[in-house]
C-alpha cells in the first residue's frame, strides 16, 4: 500500500508525526494527496501548504528595469549556501537573463543557463537548480516587487493606470499583503469552483472535528473561504479608493502572482 519513503515524504510535506502519517496513509490506501487532506481535516497537519513547495533551500530574487519586472527562484541544498555571495551572484545573473531575453518557460531557462549552472554547482559545492520565474511587462502602469526574509518570499505586482509616486507606494503595500496572506487569486471570481468545493469540505471536516454545531458549519466554511484564498475585496477596495482619491486616472490592480517560495 505504501512504503517508508512515502511516510517520510508525507511528514516532510505536512509536518505531522510518523504515526499520524502512517495512519493517514493507511486510511487513504497510500494516496498521498488524500492523506494530506486527511491530516488537514483532523487538524494534524502543521504545514500542508508545503505540499506545493520543494524540499530544498534557496532564494527568490527580483529585478525591475523600465516597464518590465521579473522574479526568479533558484534552489540549493543548504541555507548556508543560500546566504553566500557567489550563490546570490548566480541568482542575480539568472534574473538579469530573464529580464533581457524572451524566455518561453522554466525548461527553456534551465537549458539556456545549463553550463553556468553546472559551473556554479562545481564552484559552490552544492547542487544548484533553477526552479521557476515570473515576468511582467506593463504598457501603461508600473511594476513593483517585494522580497521578504532575505529571499524566502518574493512578490511581483503590476498596477495599471498611473506611474506616479503614490502608485508605487500603493503597489508596495499590496505586495506586502500578498507576502503575508499568500493569496492564490486576485478576486473570488477567479477561483475555480472545484477549488472552492474542495476547500469547503476541508473546512467542514475541521469544524466537525472541533465539535462545532452542524447548523453553523456551512456558514462558517463560507465565511472562511471569503478570506483565505484571494485578496479580500474590502482591502482591495480600500487600496483602490485611496488611489482614486489621490491621483488621476484611477489605478487598479492588474496582475499579481502568488508569492514564489523556495
DRENPA-3360 file (N, C-alpha, C; in nm, 2 decimals, always signed):
BEGIN
1 = XXXXXXXX = +0.08/-0.12/+0.00/+0.00/+0.00/+0.00/+0.09/+0.13/+0.00 ~ +0.18/+0.13/+0.09/+0.28/+0.24/+0.09/+0.41/+0.20/+0.16 ~ +0.51/+0.28/+0.14/+0.64/+0.24/+0.19/+0.69/+0.34/+0.29 ~ +0.81/+0.31/+0.35/+0.86/+0.40/+0.45/+0.90/+0.54/+0.38 ~ +0.93/+0.53/+0.26/+0.97/+0.66/+0.19/+0.84/+0.75/+0.17 ~ +0.73/+0.68/+0.16/+0.60/+0.76/+0.15/+0.57/+0.83/+0.28 ~ +0.60/+0.76/+0.39/+0.58/+0.82/+0.52/+0.67/+0.94/+0.54 ~ +0.79/+0.92/+0.50/+0.89/+1.03/+0.52/+0.84/+1.15/+0.43;
9 = XXXXXXXX = +0.80/+1.12/+0.31/+0.76/+1.23/+0.22/+0.64/+1.30/+0.27 ~ +0.54/+1.23/+0.33/+0.42/+1.29/+0.38/+0.46/+1.37/+0.51 ~ +0.55/+1.33/+0.58/+0.59/+1.40/+0.70/+0.66/+1.53/+0.66 ~ +0.74/+1.53/+0.56/+0.81/+1.65/+0.51/+0.71/+1.75/+0.46 ~ +0.60/+1.70/+0.39/+0.50/+1.79/+0.33/+0.41/+1.85/+0.44 ~ +0.38/+1.78/+0.55/+0.28/+1.83/+0.64/+0.33/+1.86/+0.78 ~ +0.45/+1.82/+0.81/+0.50/+1.84/+0.95/+0.44/+1.75/+1.05 ~ +0.35/+1.66/+1.02/+0.29/+1.57/+1.11/+0.38/+1.46/+1.16;
17 = XXXXXXXX = +0.35/+1.39/+1.27/+0.44/+1.29/+1.32/+0.43/+1.16/+1.24 ~ +0.53/+1.07/+1.27/+0.54/+0.95/+1.19/+0.42/+0.86/+1.20 ~ +0.37/+0.85/+1.33/+0.25/+0.76/+1.35/+0.13/+0.82/+1.28 ~ +0.11/+0.95/+1.29/+0.00/+1.02/+1.22/+0.00/+1.00/+1.07 ~ +0.13/+1.01/+1.02/+0.14/+0.99/+0.87/+0.11/+0.85/+0.83 ~ +0.16/+0.75/+0.91/+0.13/+0.61/+0.88/-0.02/+0.59/+0.88 ~ -0.09/+0.64/+0.98/-0.24/+0.62/+0.99/-0.31/+0.69/+0.87 ~ -0.26/+0.81/+0.83/-0.33/+0.88/+0.72/-0.31/+0.80/+0.59;
25 = XXXXXXXX = -0.19/+0.74/+0.57/-0.17/+0.66/+0.45/-0.25/+0.53/+0.45 ~ -0.26/+0.47/+0.57/-0.34/+0.35/+0.59/-0.49/+0.38/+0.56 ~ -0.54/+0.49/+0.61/-0.68/+0.52/+0.59/-0.71/+0.56/+0.45 ~ -0.61/+0.60/+0.37/-0.64/+0.65/+0.23/-0.57/+0.56/+0.13 ~ -0.54/+0.44/+0.17/-0.48/+0.34/+0.08/-0.36/+0.39/+0.01 ~ -0.28/+0.46/+0.08/-0.15/+0.51/+0.03/-0.16/+0.63/-0.07 ~ -0.27/+0.69/-0.08/-0.29/+0.80/-0.17/-0.23/+0.93/-0.10 ~ -0.12/+0.98/-0.16/-0.05/+1.10/-0.09/-0.14/+1.22/-0.07;
33 = XXXXXXXX = -0.21/+1.26/-0.18/-0.29/+1.38/-0.18/-0.41/+1.36/-0.08 ~ -0.47/+1.24/-0.08/-0.58/+1.22/+0.01/-0.53/+1.21/+0.16 ~ -0.41/+1.16/+0.17/-0.35/+1.16/+0.31/-0.33/+1.30/+0.36 ~ -0.28/+1.39/+0.27/-0.26/+1.53/+0.32/-0.40/+1.59/+0.36 ~ -0.50/+1.56/+0.28/-0.64/+1.61/+0.31/-0.68/+1.55/+0.45 ~ -0.66/+1.42/+0.47/-0.70/+1.36/+0.59/-0.63/+1.43/+0.71 ~ -0.50/+1.45/+0.70/-0.43/+1.52/+0.81/-0.49/+1.66/+0.83 ~ -0.52/+1.73/+0.73/-0.57/+1.87/+0.74/-0.71/+1.86/+0.81;
41 = XXXXXXXX = -0.79/+1.77/+0.77/-0.92/+1.75/+0.83/-0.92/+1.72/+0.98 ~ -0.82/+1.64/+1.02/-0.80/+1.61/+1.16/-0.73/+1.72/+1.24 ~ -0.69/+1.82/+1.17/-0.61/+1.93/+1.23/-0.47/+1.89/+1.27 ~ -0.42/+1.78/+1.21/-0.29/+1.73/+1.25/-0.18/+1.80/+1.17 ~ -0.21/+1.82/+1.04/-0.11/+1.88/+0.95/-0.07/+2.02/+1.00 ~ +0.06/+2.04/+1.02/+0.11/+2.17/+1.07/+0.15/+2.26/+0.95 ~ +0.17/+2.20/+0.84/+0.22/+2.28/+0.72/+0.18/+2.22/+0.59 ~ +0.05/+2.19/+0.57/+0.01/+2.13/+0.45/+0.04/+2.21/+0.32;
49 = XXXXXXXX = +0.06/+2.34/+0.34/+0.09/+2.43/+0.23/+0.23/+2.39/+0.17 ~ +0.31/+2.32/+0.25/+0.44/+2.28/+0.20/+0.43/+2.18/+0.08 ~ +0.31/+2.12/+0.06/+0.29/+2.02/-0.04/+0.31/+2.08/-0.18 ~ +0.30/+2.22/-0.19/+0.32/+2.29/-0.32/+0.46/+2.34/-0.33 ~ +0.55/+2.31/-0.23/+0.68/+2.36/-0.23/+0.78/+2.24/-0.24 ~ +0.90/+2.26/-0.28/+1.00/+2.16/-0.29/+1.08/+2.15/-0.16 ~ +1.14/+2.04/-0.13/+1.22/+2.02/-0.01/+1.36/+2.07/-0.03 ~ +1.38/+2.20/-0.04/+1.52/+2.25/-0.07/+1.53/+2.39/-0.02;
57 = XXXXXXXX = +1.65/+2.43/+0.00/+1.68/+2.57/+0.03/+1.69/+2.65/-0.10 ~ +1.71/+2.79/-0.08/+1.72/+2.87/-0.20/+1.67/+3.01/-0.17 ~ +1.67/+3.09/-0.27/+1.61/+3.23/-0.26/+1.53/+3.27/-0.38 ~ +1.46/+3.37/-0.37/+1.38/+3.43/-0.48/+1.45/+3.57/-0.49 ~ +1.47/+3.61/-0.62/+1.53/+3.74/-0.65/+1.44/+3.82/-0.75 ~ +1.44/+3.95/-0.74/+1.36/+4.03/-0.83/+1.45/+4.13/-0.90 ~ +1.41/+4.17/-1.02/+1.48/+4.27/-1.09/+1.38/+4.35/-1.18 ~ +1.38/+4.48/-1.17/+1.29/+4.56/-1.24/+1.37/+4.66/-1.32;
65 = XXXXXXXX = +1.34/+4.68/-1.45/+1.41/+4.77/-1.54/+1.30/+4.83/-1.63 ~ +1.28/+4.96/-1.62/+1.18/+5.03/-1.70/+1.04/+4.97/-1.67 ~ +0.97/+4.92/-1.77/+0.84/+4.88/-1.75/+0.83/+4.72/-1.74 ~ +0.94/+4.66/-1.71/+0.94/+4.51/-1.70/+1.00/+4.47/-1.57 ~ +0.94/+4.37/-1.51/+0.99/+4.32/-1.39/+0.99/+4.16/-1.39 ~ +1.09/+4.10/-1.32/+1.10/+3.96/-1.31/+1.12/+3.91/-1.17 ~ +1.07/+3.79/-1.14/+1.11/+3.72/-1.02/+1.17/+3.58/-1.06 ~ +1.27/+3.54/-1.00/+1.33/+3.41/-1.03/+1.35/+3.33/-0.90;
73 = XXXXXXXX = +1.33/+3.20/-0.90/+1.36/+3.12/-0.78/+1.47/+3.02/-0.82 ~ +1.57/+3.02/-0.74/+1.68/+2.92/-0.77/+1.71/+2.85/-0.64 ~ +1.72/+2.72/-0.64/+1.73/+2.63/-0.52/+1.87/+2.58/-0.50 ~ +1.91/+2.56/-0.38/+2.03/+2.49/-0.34/+2.00/+2.39/-0.23 ~ +2.11/+2.34/-0.17/+2.09/+2.24/-0.07/+2.08/+2.28/+0.07 ~ +2.15/+2.39/+0.11/+2.15/+2.44/+0.24/+2.13/+2.59/+0.26 ~ +2.09/+2.63/+0.37/+2.06/+2.77/+0.40/+2.20/+2.85/+0.40 ~ +2.30/+2.78/+0.44/+2.44/+2.84/+0.44/+2.48/+2.89/+0.30;
81 = XXXXXXXX = +2.46/+2.80/+0.20/+2.49/+2.84/+0.07/+2.39/+2.95/+0.02 ~ +2.27/+2.94/+0.05/+2.17/+3.04/+0.01/+2.20/+3.18/+0.05 ~ +2.28/+3.19/+0.16/+2.32/+3.32/+0.21/+2.46/+3.36/+0.16 ~ +2.52/+3.28/+0.07/+2.65/+3.31/+0.02/+2.66/+3.40/-0.09 ~ +2.76/+3.48/-0.10/+2.78/+3.58/-0.21/+2.78/+3.52/-0.35 ~ +2.86/+3.41/-0.37/+2.87/+3.35/-0.50/+2.73/+3.30/-0.55 ~ +2.66/+3.24/-0.46/+2.53/+3.19/-0.50/+2.43/+3.30/-0.53 ~ +2.43/+3.40/-0.46/+2.34/+3.52/-0.48/+2.38/+3.59/-0.61;
89 = XXXXXXXX = +2.51/+3.59/-0.64/+2.55/+3.65/-0.77/+2.50/+3.57/-0.89 ~ +2.50/+3.44/-0.87/+2.44/+3.35/-0.98/+2.29/+3.37/-1.00 ~ +2.22/+3.38/-0.88/+2.08/+3.41/-0.89/+2.05/+3.54/-0.96 ~ +2.13/+3.64/-0.92/+2.11/+3.78/-0.98/+2.13/+3.77/-1.13 ~ +2.23/+3.69/-1.17/+2.26/+3.67/-1.32/+2.14/+3.60/-1.39 ~ +2.08/+3.51/-1.32/+1.96/+3.44/-1.38/+1.85/+3.54/-1.40 ~ +1.82/+3.63/-1.30/+1.72/+3.73/-1.31/+1.75/+3.82/-1.42 ~ +1.87/+3.86/-1.44/+1.91/+3.96/-1.54/+1.89/+3.89/-1.68;
97 = XXXXXXXX = +1.92/+3.76/-1.69/+1.90/+3.69/-1.82/+1.75/+3.69/-1.86 ~ +1.66/+3.66/-1.76/+1.52/+3.66/-1.79/+1.47/+3.79/-1.82 ~ +1.52/+3.90/-1.76/+1.47/+4.03/-1.79/+1.51/+4.08/-1.93 ~ +1.62/+4.04/-1.98/+1.67/+4.09/-2.10/+1.65/+3.99/-2.22 ~ +1.59/+3.88/-2.20/+1.56/+3.78/-2.30/+1.42/+3.73/-2.30 ~ +1.37/+3.69/-2.42/+1.24/+3.63/-2.43/+1.24/+3.48/-2.40 ~ +1.22/+3.45/-2.27/+1.23/+3.32/-2.22/+1.09/+3.25/-2.22 ~ +1.07/+3.14/-2.29/+0.94/+3.08/-2.30/+0.89/+3.03/-2.17;
105 = XXXXXXXX = +0.97/+2.95/-2.11/+0.93/+2.88/-1.98/+1.05/+2.84/-1.90 ~ +1.02/+2.77/-1.79/+1.13/+2.73/-1.70/+1.23/+2.64/-1.76 ~ +1.17/+2.55/-1.84/+1.26/+2.45/-1.91/+1.36/+2.52/-2.01 ~ +1.31/+2.62/-2.08/+1.40/+2.69/-2.17/+1.50/+2.77/-2.09 ~ +1.47/+2.82/-1.98/+1.56/+2.89/-1.90/+1.67/+2.80/-1.84 ~ +1.63/+2.68/-1.79/+1.72/+2.58/-1.74/+1.82/+2.54/-1.85 ~ +1.77/+2.52/-1.97/+1.86/+2.48/-2.08/+1.95/+2.59/-2.12 ~ +1.91/+2.72/-2.12/+1.99/+2.83/-2.16/+2.10/+2.85/-2.06;
113 = XXXXXXXX = +2.07/+2.83/-1.93/+2.17/+2.85/-1.83/+2.24/+2.72/-1.78 ~ +2.23/+2.62/-1.86/+2.28/+2.49/-1.82/+2.43/+2.49/-1.78 ~ +2.51/+2.54/-1.87/+2.66/+2.54/-1.85/+2.69/+2.62/-1.73 ~ +2.63/+2.74/-1.71/+2.66/+2.82/-1.60/+2.61/+2.76/-1.47 ~ +2.50/+2.69/-1.47/+2.45/+2.62/-1.35/+2.55/+2.51/-1.31 ~ +2.60/+2.43/-1.41/+2.70/+2.33/-1.38/+2.82/+2.39/-1.32 ~ +2.87/+2.50/-1.37/+2.99/+2.57/-1.32/+2.96/+2.62/-1.18 ~ +2.84/+2.68/-1.16/+2.81/+2.72/-1.02/+2.81/+2.61/-0.92;
121 = XXXXXXXX = +2.75/+2.50/-0.96/+2.74/+2.38/-0.88/+2.88/+2.33/-0.84 ~ +2.97/+2.33/-0.94/+3.11/+2.29/-0.91/+3.19/+2.39/-0.82 ~ +3.16/+2.52/-0.84/+3.23/+2.62/-0.77/+3.18/+2.63/-0.62 ~ +3.05/+2.62/-0.61/+2.99/+2.64/-0.48/+2.99/+2.51/-0.39 ~ +2.99/+2.40/-0.46/+2.99/+2.27/-0.39/+2.86/+2.21/-0.35 ~ +2.75/+2.27/-0.40/+2.62/+2.21/-0.38/+2.54/+2.21/-0.51 ~ +2.44/+2.13/-0.52/+2.36/+2.12/-0.63/+2.28/+2.25/-0.64 ~ +2.28/+2.32/-0.76/+2.21/+2.44/-0.78/+2.11/+2.41/-0.89;
129 = XXXXXXXX = +1.98/+2.45/-0.87/+1.88/+2.42/-0.96/+1.78/+2.54/-0.98 ~ +1.77/+2.59/-1.10/+1.67/+2.69/-1.14/+1.53/+2.63/-1.13 ~ +1.44/+2.69/-1.06/+1.31/+2.63/-1.05/+1.20/+2.69/-1.13 ~ +1.19/+2.82/-1.12/+1.08/+2.89/-1.19/+1.10/+3.04/-1.20 ~ +1.02/+3.11/-1.28/+1.03/+3.26/-1.28/+0.89/+3.32/-1.32 ~ +0.88/+3.45/-1.29/+0.76/+3.52/-1.34/+0.81/+3.65/-1.40 ~ +0.74/+3.70/-1.51/+0.79/+3.82/-1.58/+0.67/+3.90/-1.62 ~ +0.67/+4.02/-1.59/+0.56/+4.11/-1.63/+0.61/+4.23/-1.70;
137 = XXXXXXXX = +0.54/+4.27/-1.81/+0.57/+4.40/-1.88/+0.44/+4.48/-1.89 ~ +0.44/+4.60/-1.84/+0.32/+4.68/-1.85/+0.34/+4.79/-1.95 ~ +0.22/+4.82/-2.01/+0.22/+4.93/-2.12/+0.19/+5.07/-2.06 ~ +0.10/+5.07/-1.95/+0.06/+5.20/-1.90/+0.05/+5.20/-1.75 ~ +0.14/+5.13/-1.68/+0.14/+5.12/-1.54/+0.28/+5.11/-1.48 ~ +0.28/+5.04/-1.37/+0.41/+5.02/-1.30/+0.43/+4.88/-1.25 ~ +0.55/+4.84/-1.23/+0.58/+4.71/-1.17/+0.65/+4.73/-1.04 ~ +0.61/+4.66/-0.94/+0.68/+4.67/-0.81/+0.71/+4.53/-0.76;
145 = XXXXXXXX = +0.81/+4.52/-0.68/+0.85/+4.39/-0.62/+0.87/+4.40/-0.47 ~ +0.86/+4.29/-0.41/+0.89/+4.29/-0.26/+0.96/+4.15/-0.23 ~ +1.07/+4.16/-0.17/+1.14/+4.03/-0.12/+1.14/+4.03/+0.03 ~ +1.09/+3.92/+0.08/+1.07/+3.91/+0.23/+1.17/+3.80/+0.28 ~ +1.22/+3.83/+0.40/+1.31/+3.73/+0.48/+1.43/+3.69/+0.40 ~ +1.49/+3.79/+0.33/+1.62/+3.77/+0.26/+1.61/+3.69/+0.14 ~ +1.49/+3.67/+0.09/+1.47/+3.60/-0.04/+1.38/+3.47/-0.02 ~ +1.32/+3.45/+0.10/+1.24/+3.33/+0.12/+1.10/+3.35/+0.05;
153 = XXXXXXXX = +1.06/+3.47/+0.03/+0.93/+3.50/-0.03/+0.95/+3.62/-0.13 ~ +0.90/+3.61/-0.25/+0.91/+3.72/-0.35/+0.77/+3.74/-0.41 ~ +0.74/+3.87/-0.43/+0.61/+3.91/-0.49/+0.64/+4.01/-0.60 ~ +0.56/+4.00/-0.71/+0.57/+4.09/-0.82/+0.43/+4.14/-0.84 ~ +0.41/+4.28/-0.85/+0.28/+4.34/-0.86/+0.28/+4.43/-0.98 ~ +0.18/+4.43/-1.06/+0.16/+4.52/-1.17/+0.03/+4.61/-1.14 ~ +0.05/+4.74/-1.15/-0.06/+4.83/-1.13/-0.08/+4.90/-1.26 ~ -0.20/+4.92/-1.31/-0.23/+4.98/-1.43/-0.30/+5.11/-1.41;
161 = XXXXXXXX = -0.26/+5.22/-1.48/-0.34/+5.34/-1.48/-0.26/+5.47/-1.43 ~ -0.15/+5.45/-1.37/-0.07/+5.57/-1.32/+0.07/+5.53/-1.29 ~ +0.16/+5.62/-1.31/+0.30/+5.59/-1.29/+0.36/+5.68/-1.18 ~ +0.28/+5.75/-1.10/+0.32/+5.85/-1.01/+0.38/+5.78/-0.88 ~ +0.44/+5.86/-0.79/+0.50/+5.81/-0.67/+0.40/+5.74/-0.58 ~ +0.27/+5.79/-0.57/+0.17/+5.73/-0.49/+0.13/+5.59/-0.54 ~ +0.14/+5.57/-0.67/+0.11/+5.44/-0.73/+0.22/+5.34/-0.69 ~ +0.34/+5.38/-0.68/+0.45/+5.29/-0.63/+0.43/+5.25/-0.49;
169 = XXXXXXXX = +0.39/+5.35/-0.41/+0.36/+5.32/-0.27/+0.24/+5.23/-0.25 ~ +0.14/+5.25/-0.33/+0.03/+5.16/-0.33/+0.07/+5.01/-0.37 ~ +0.15/+5.00/-0.48/+0.19/+4.87/-0.52/+0.27/+4.80/-0.42 ~ +0.35/+4.88/-0.35/+0.44/+4.82/-0.24/+0.35/+4.77/-0.13 ~ +0.24/+4.84/-0.09/+0.15/+4.80/+0.01/+0.08/+4.67/-0.03 ~ +0.04/+4.66/-0.15/-0.03/+4.54/-0.20/+0.07/+4.42/-0.19 ~ +0.19/+4.45/-0.24/+0.29/+4.34/-0.23/+0.32/+4.29/-0.09 ~ +0.32/+4.38/+0.00/+0.34/+4.33/+0.14/+0.22/+4.24/+0.19;
177 = XXXXXXXX = +0.10/+4.28/+0.15/-0.01/+4.20/+0.19/-0.01/+4.06/+0.12 ~ +0.03/+4.06/+0.00/+0.04/+3.93/-0.07/+0.14/+3.84/-0.01 ~ +0.26/+3.90/+0.03/+0.36/+3.82/+0.10/+0.31/+3.76/+0.23 ~ +0.23/+3.84/+0.30/+0.18/+3.79/+0.43/+0.06/+3.69/+0.42 ~ -0.03/+3.72/+0.32/-0.15/+3.63/+0.31/-0.14/+3.52/+0.22 ~ -0.04/+3.53/+0.12/-0.02/+3.42/+0.02/-0.15/+3.38/-0.05 ~ -0.22/+3.48/-0.11/-0.34/+3.45/-0.18/-0.31/+3.38/-0.31 ~ -0.40/+3.29/-0.35/-0.39/+3.22/-0.48/-0.45/+3.29/-0.59;
185 = XXXXXXXX = -0.54/+3.38/-0.56/-0.61/+3.45/-0.67/-0.63/+3.60/-0.63 ~ -0.66/+3.68/-0.73/-0.68/+3.82/-0.71/-0.82/+3.85/-0.65 ~ -0.92/+3.78/-0.70/-1.05/+3.80/-0.65/-1.13/+3.67/-0.66 ~ -1.25/+3.67/-0.60/-1.33/+3.55/-0.59/-1.37/+3.49/-0.72 ~ -1.39/+3.58/-0.82/-1.44/+3.53/-0.95/-1.34/+3.44/-1.02 ~ -1.21/+3.45/-0.98/-1.10/+3.38/-1.05/-1.09/+3.24/-0.99 ~ -1.15/+3.21/-0.87/-1.13/+3.08/-0.80/-1.21/+2.98/-0.87 ~ -1.15/+2.87/-0.92/-1.23/+2.76/-0.99/-1.33/+2.70/-0.89;
193 = XXXXXXXX = -1.44/+2.66/-0.93/-1.54/+2.60/-0.85/-1.50/+2.48/-0.77 ~ -1.42/+2.40/-0.84/-1.37/+2.27/-0.78/-1.27/+2.31/-0.66 ~ -1.20/+2.42/-0.67/-1.11/+2.46/-0.56/-1.20/+2.50/-0.44 ~ -1.30/+2.58/-0.47/-1.39/+2.62/-0.36/-1.45/+2.50/-0.29 ~ -1.50/+2.41/-0.37/-1.57/+2.29/-0.31/-1.47/+2.21/-0.23 ~ -1.35/+2.19/-0.28/-1.25/+2.12/-0.21/-1.22/+2.18/-0.07 ~ -1.19/+2.31/-0.08/-1.16/+2.38/+0.05/-1.28/+2.38/+0.14 ~ -1.40/+2.39/+0.09/-1.52/+2.39/+0.18/-1.53/+2.26/+0.25;
201 = XXXXXXXX = -1.50/+2.15/+0.18/-1.51/+2.02/+0.25/-1.40/+2.01/+0.36 ~ -1.28/+2.06/+0.33/-1.18/+2.06/+0.43/-1.22/+2.14/+0.56 ~ -1.28/+2.26/+0.53/-1.32/+2.34/+0.65/-1.43/+2.28/+0.72 ~ -1.52/+2.21/+0.65/-1.63/+2.14/+0.72/-1.58/+2.03/+0.81 ~ -1.49/+1.96/+0.76/-1.43/+1.84/+0.84/-1.36/+1.90/+0.96 ~ -1.29/+2.01/+0.95/-1.22/+2.07/+1.06/-1.32/+2.11/+1.17 ~ -1.42/+2.18/+1.12/-1.52/+2.22/+1.22/-1.59/+2.11/+1.29 ~ -1.62/+2.00/+1.22/-1.69/+1.88/+1.28/-1.59/+1.82/+1.38;
209 = XXXXXXXX = -1.46/+1.81/+1.35/-1.37/+1.75/+1.44/-1.34/+1.84/+1.56 ~ -1.37/+1.97/+1.55/-1.36/+2.06/+1.67/-1.49/+2.06/+1.75 ~ -1.59/+1.99/+1.71/-1.71/+1.98/+1.78/-1.81/+2.10/+1.76 ~ -1.79/+2.17/+1.65/-1.88/+2.28/+1.62/-2.02/+2.23/+1.58 ~ -2.13/+2.31/+1.62/-2.26/+2.27/+1.58/-2.28/+2.25/+1.43 ~ -2.35/+2.15/+1.39/-2.37/+2.12/+1.25/-2.44/+2.23/+1.18 ~ -2.53/+2.30/+1.26/-2.62/+2.40/+1.20/-2.54/+2.52/+1.15 ~ -2.42/+2.55/+1.21/-2.35/+2.67/+1.17/-2.22/+2.64/+1.08;
217 = XXXXXXXX = -2.20/+2.51/+1.06/-2.08/+2.47/+0.99/-2.07/+2.53/+0.85 ~ -2.19/+2.52/+0.77/-2.19/+2.57/+0.64/-2.16/+2.72/+0.63 ~ -2.22/+2.79/+0.73/-2.20/+2.93/+0.73/-2.05/+2.97/+0.77 ~ -2.00/+2.89/+0.86/-1.86/+2.91/+0.90/-1.76/+2.89/+0.78 ~ -1.79/+2.78/+0.70/-1.70/+2.75/+0.59/-1.71/+2.85/+0.48 ~ -1.83/+2.90/+0.46/-1.84/+3.01/+0.35/-1.77/+3.13/+0.39 ~ -1.78/+3.17/+0.52/-1.71/+3.29/+0.57/-1.56/+3.27/+0.56 ~ -1.51/+3.16/+0.60/-1.37/+3.13/+0.59/-1.31/+3.14/+0.45;
225 = XXXXXXXX = -1.39/+3.09/+0.35/-1.35/+3.08/+0.21/-1.33/+3.23/+0.16 ~ -1.41/+3.32/+0.21/-1.41/+3.45/+0.16/-1.28/+3.53/+0.20 ~ -1.20/+3.47/+0.29/-1.09/+3.54/+0.34/-0.96/+3.47/+0.33 ~ -0.96/+3.35/+0.27/-0.84/+3.26/+0.28/-0.77/+3.24/+0.14 ~ -0.84/+3.25/+0.03/-0.79/+3.21/-0.10/-0.76/+3.32/-0.19 ~ -0.80/+3.44/-0.16/-0.77/+3.55/-0.25/-0.76/+3.68/-0.17 ~ -0.71/+3.79/-0.24/-0.70/+3.92/-0.17/-0.84/+3.97/-0.13 ~ -0.87/+3.99/-0.01/-1.01/+4.03/+0.03/-1.06/+4.16/-0.04;
233 = XXXXXXXX = -1.18/+4.15/-0.09/-1.24/+4.26/-0.16/-1.24/+4.39/-0.09 ~ -1.26/+4.38/+0.04/-1.27/+4.51/+0.12/-1.13/+4.58/+0.12 ~ -1.03/+4.50/+0.13/-0.89/+4.55/+0.13/-0.86/+4.61/+0.00 ~ -0.89/+4.54/-0.11/-0.86/+4.59/-0.25/-0.94/+4.72/-0.27 ~ -1.06/+4.73/-0.22/-1.15/+4.85/-0.24/-1.08/+4.96/-0.17 ~ -1.03/+4.94/-0.05/-0.97/+5.04/+0.03/-0.84/+5.10/-0.04 ~ -0.76/+5.01/-0.10/-0.65/+5.05/-0.18/-0.69/+5.13/-0.30 ~ -0.78/+5.08/-0.37/-0.82/+5.15/-0.50/-0.89/+5.28/-0.47;
241 = XXXXXXXX = -0.97/+5.29/-0.36/-1.03/+5.41/-0.32/-0.93/+5.52/-0.29 ~ -0.83/+5.47/-0.22/-0.72/+5.57/-0.18/-0.65/+5.62/-0.30 ~ -0.63/+5.53/-0.40/-0.56/+5.57/-0.52/-0.64/+5.66/-0.60 ~ -0.77/+5.64/-0.61/-0.86/+5.72/-0.69/-0.87/+5.86/-0.63 ~ -0.86/+5.87/-0.49/-0.88/+6.00/-0.43/-0.75/+6.08/-0.43 ~ -0.64/+6.02/-0.47/-0.52/+6.10/-0.47/-0.45/+6.11/-0.60 ~ -0.51/+6.06/-0.71/-0.45/+6.06/-0.84/-0.55/+6.04/-0.95 ~ -0.51/+6.08/-1.07/-0.60/+6.06/-1.18/-0.51/+6.03/-1.30;
249 = XXXXXXXX = -0.54/+5.93/-1.39/-0.65/+5.84/-1.38/-0.64/+5.74/-1.27 ~ -0.75/+5.68/-1.23/-0.75/+5.58/-1.12/-0.66/+5.46/-1.15 ~ -0.61/+5.41/-1.04/-0.52/+5.29/-1.05/-0.60/+5.17/-1.02 ~ -0.57/+5.06/-1.08/-0.63/+4.93/-1.05/-0.53/+4.82/-1.05 ~ -0.55/+4.73/-0.96/-0.45/+4.61/-0.95/-0.48/+4.53/-1.08 ~ -0.37/+4.51/-1.16/-0.39/+4.44/-1.28/-0.35/+4.30/-1.28 ~ -0.23/+4.27/-1.23/-0.19/+4.13/-1.22/-0.10/+4.11/-1.09 ~ -0.12/+4.01/-1.02/-0.04/+3.97/-0.91/-0.02/+3.82/-0.90;
257 = XXXXXX = +0.10/+3.77/-0.89/+0.12/+3.63/-0.87/+0.12/+3.59/-0.73 ~ +0.09/+3.47/-0.69/+0.12/+3.42/-0.56/+0.27/+3.43/-0.53 ~ +0.30/+3.45/-0.40/+0.45/+3.46/-0.38/+0.52/+3.33/-0.42 ~ +0.64/+3.36/-0.47/+0.73/+3.25/-0.50/+0.81/+3.21/-0.38 ~ +0.81/+3.09/-0.34/+0.88/+3.05/-0.22/+0.97/+2.93/-0.25 ~ +1.09/+2.93/-0.20/+1.18/+2.82/-0.22/+1.13/+2.70/-0.15;
% end
